[in-house]
Amino acid sequence: MWRSRCRHPFLIGAMVLLTVSGRFTASAGTGTWTTRGPSTGGNGLALAIDPTNPSIVYDGTGGDGLYKSIDGGDTWAPANGRLPLPLSVESIAEDPSAPDTLYIGTSLFSFSTGLWKSTDGGGRWSLAEDGIPASDVANSLAIDPASPSTVYAATNDGIYMTLDGAQQWRFRSNGIPSGSSATVVAVDPVSTQTLYAGTWKGSFVSVYKSVDGGARWRVTGLSVTGASIPTAVAIDPTDTATVYVSTLSGGAYKSTDGGATWATLDGLSGQTVRALVIDPRFPSTLYAGVAPGVFKSIDGGITWAPSSEGIYNLAFGDALAIDPESSVVFVGTCCAMGGVYRSVDGGAHWTVQADGQQSDTKAIALAMAPSSPQTLFAGTVDYASVYRSLDAGLHWTIADNGLPTSQPGWVDALAADPTDAMTVYAGFYLMGGTGDSVFRTNDGGRQWTVTPLADANVYSLAIDPSRSLVVYAGSDQSIDKTADGGRTWRKLNPAGIGAVYAIVLDPSNPRTVYAGSTNGAYKSTDGGRTWAAINTGLTTLWVESLAIDPASPRTLYAGSGGGAGGGVYKSVDGGATWAGTSLRAGWVFSLAVNPADPQNIFAGVNQKGHRGVMVSSDGGETWALENDGMGSEQVNAIAVDPSGALVHAAAYPGVWELTLP
């Protein structure tokens, strides 16, 4: 498990079962949770746009099969009828004369799972690989636009061709050395008997050309040793003698004489180029999917520049597709935070297009901007990323420029400035034990800057509601405080406090600070200068979470972690004494009080057989499971809208939303 709460496996084994008392009910019935991301949708390995209706887009994923959008990528739905999931979609081809007819090449862990055909836009699929070895993966597919029943497949055994819409395939690699793998195949859009294929055998890489529909192949002028395998062939639709080829680590090449001679594209020299596409409206404009991100050229490949704003900075551009009518471009990415992104401004900006796709993002931290409750920030385990939503979680964008996303660790804490929704602090858990610990952004995550606090695992952050430059950071054995917005930090060392997992401030008197730690609860009444343990009544000293009643700040709730005393505790005297509520659970990772109804308490519990959200409507006297729609997920953070209408939960996976009656 990922969470800092779970770095002690011996305690996990000792967790007790949730105690079901007479004051416990199965469901509060207040609503149903809805998944809200954030997610890039998984790995996007192949893309296709309907040539007759560009609002229809297909995304072949790395494991979840095929997704289909009918609104230009705004929302997605599975198109996996009868496909044997899980599988990865390596290639897609769409019949230009009958766009509901699709072909896909699939695999799982590099093993073929078949070449499939659908005639209803992905509603139902049937195997269509008669004549191709069952073990062969269709790495690339291409349809003859003049005769759409003619389809070509580049496979690990070479080139195959069908003349009857995939009822029967025939081997068509005459002239290509035996044992060569074909990674890509492309059809000249004007002279459709002209084909290009990229192949490799050992360290020998070649591009072959056929002028008779694949009956015979001859090597072109691009045949080298040591370059990486071909990944894409792009043919200029206005001048089909101009051809581009990209390779996995050998950059890209251009020919202006139909492949007789080739020139290296210097702007991509040394790049790992995984995809290449030409804008059909402006053929001198090209996009290259690289590792990471996207490059763009507007002069026919002579010069290239990064064009990746909005794309996660470790995502590799694995597939590209362009709307031929509007030049809207999509990129499918893989590896770290892979998925589909869309640009409507020629690659200047990209946005994640993942609504409706499976979220596998592990959200561990959550912050709601007090001055703008529609603005949310989510911290994730996946490569220490931060996402931002401006519409209460309906849509998310990656907002992590300047964060150490390649550093092992994750964003374990977030706090938003109470008066400025775009000023946010992010605290890191550092797997290596060293590195920068707290970052600040003043523009909602467009750019983060590091603060001087380093080499500390930061589990909690809290901002003074009356003086927003005052911030507390809880870490291993310490609490650090800044009074100047993170420019300088002062270490506070409450004796024996342990790891500080929670910090809350009294909203009526912010110099009163509470901390929850592995050694119990602590309190300071002088802004952190002095501290006292406040553990009377706690039967376990592992305090995982804290929440304060905003209407009655002497009322607090503490969620414990593990042991026979695990559960939620309540204090009505400012922490002087505590009493256990009826909720008994091994771990209570998160707590939140509904500001519109302080008797309404939410708890994120993690216990075998009882994971998810518990809710109380009577100040902790009784509790009920509130998991409808969510299922049993690990809930790491909870935030309630000031209106009391919405509850947001950061979980494994993603962020969830509950609408209250």
Steps between C-alpha positions, in 0.01 A plus 500: 500500500614850422381722778726631772240352734601157376875505543467278804393155376522343843220731612283416203503139601381598847196698387173410668169455328250783494276468802132498407304628797132567541561855380641396164299473179592366158433812294416860567320523168608857434608443141729323257868565443615587148855462377650830383856408405756646486634271235661503162309184424784251492744439218386628158675274249292557186263772377257538211259775394193425289574664162131573439416615853797639695293504819556123512841410638641161600767446765683170524628460855769295665287247686142633497425428135336760276317819599275705274402867516209646304561859613852568382671351803302679773363171632581135436328165528637146457464348152602148597202287403610134521869585533688281753612763750753592619685573178703776339403653167819544300347619170173630357379534140165646394326442167468848342193397301325325791642655818317259732729230361812483713802274532721480808819312578521397864743349746557441868850508647642485144301188413235514229136502604380518143415719206135602534233657279185693587231618261302702755751745634634278775169363627599145411830351393593175329837344434623578149845346476454194280834454325707690758682291764309512826813614683557799269429855618366752247728792585351723229196490271428694180199504267509568126271807470414412139407142590414485872466121504875495449679522833870464582642382831857548618575211733793345677525253208479759224224648283159340453221611268129428464285579196167404657470703818704260716321178414832361378855638539797425275871541565635790292869543587668404175829688494517561874760274665356197675480547876445875479243660727277765346413780741310739275324503163352796308307543173559786259166693513516585126679205335358235725704217350804671653581385853775560755598266782745542783685184602779383723704186537755496775673838482420546132222753436342564161212668326357302207279620217253317278340646186276202426284473809745294700575230241869594502707718733828679443716668760506878479798723559441475876673186617730541797665306777467604860201733473191408694189340355257701282194629683306697239482585131327825400429586136429857388147485349574792264837368379523128559866487399564667837518233768605512866615211718550510876704253706499403863837644591658599170303819441311551173564520126347671197495409132380727220546246222281212609761335718793497260699725732451608858618788716524503877265743674753675719239645734410148611852358499553273798134518602289198577225561244205271560243658266489740206209667320442765233225761524306437173382863487852636537739226383811691606376463859601179673475365853736245652424298811822485698622385839365701663228710343454644150718695256362711215639620167340761274759485223480144377723356769798734458465637852317363802399644836345347813122534503396331823343754735239314705639152431639323802875540481578128507232392250629363169316599181404157367225575246378805310186584303376822338148608414527563123235775516611708798864395564408409859773257602496212748798328654485166675772462761640214696713416800488753783148644520423398145171568325338722237554876470337742255616832359267742324769766440758321293683339788553818702299354790376150579226376731439153636203328335412218738135542606341157495826309485620285784693696760800336656633815666572454868385824666658541840453869583218748437462874550195717443564872459305675782446812289386297196353161595471407132880493488651169609853365504583130521839352582580156368732212558563465127829678440425764763255693289244771581173548312274805504126527442317831460151348488470299822667193356316461169820558300864487601826625355852410603655786694848389597750706304804541723420208731757217532280251316792275412608474864380190686223609733153646494296806591379413850358840602336802336374828642332789317533863607171608671485827303669412170380185323806488276755494784560144614764310696598140426681274745695195388572159638854419384564132442873558492488705819664806349385779270274802494198462726264795451413689181284807441305624199342842457326422170305184567779262408619647171834545674619371836800629692689316767517631855806453725339215697683186390572139596178461698210268426208744512171331591286803587464870425282771654467873424404764754156626386571853627861530381545300183880532497509286815519132409567190711653181359488171687775247436705229670566603862432867433270785408646779289352848476540785255373853556598630155333265257777243494800727449638388836403224742542457874506154652265433790588191697226383733669243719437145384232594249586238237378524140241778464215384278246775571497870591191716558466858623224654710321730249398739779851517644762368252778517757337188642640210298427128528721221365434129462801269500620147551540589868158653555342845483681825582384858555663842488331824608783733397541435129725198544758637744402251771307176483326262737380144447119469524437127510260454790236251387681382189546124517740507208764766448521472123296802386466484125251781434343802668196718432366805682142623526506847339190611692628374834881480481540333838339194340753281321509156343803273485535198275742237620716252318502134593490309820213393723414864570470602136206715400367854531534697824327823598596784730268784607754681717774593257680167527528491880307172499388257233224241480464226244207512260316192380725479195772243558732437203861402453591816309323832459703676233284809462237705678286795397224703665222636283527879549130542418399234753770431763314195624575340162841329520681300231773245565718315249562154644725224377437159641465156354134462416420861588674752276368829372302779665307496825258781578341625819205740515503542877848616588653154510240322710405264216668418168402346169689378197469738205656305214225486240662539159851508639534150629773411742780751442776642714392859573800716583348849522153655518384856429148638541372801306412795729142479376481143626379384159808311379752263655826417325714199588854423387534125467668209326404554224426865429277771643134428571203729551187461714201735471323551831123550524 
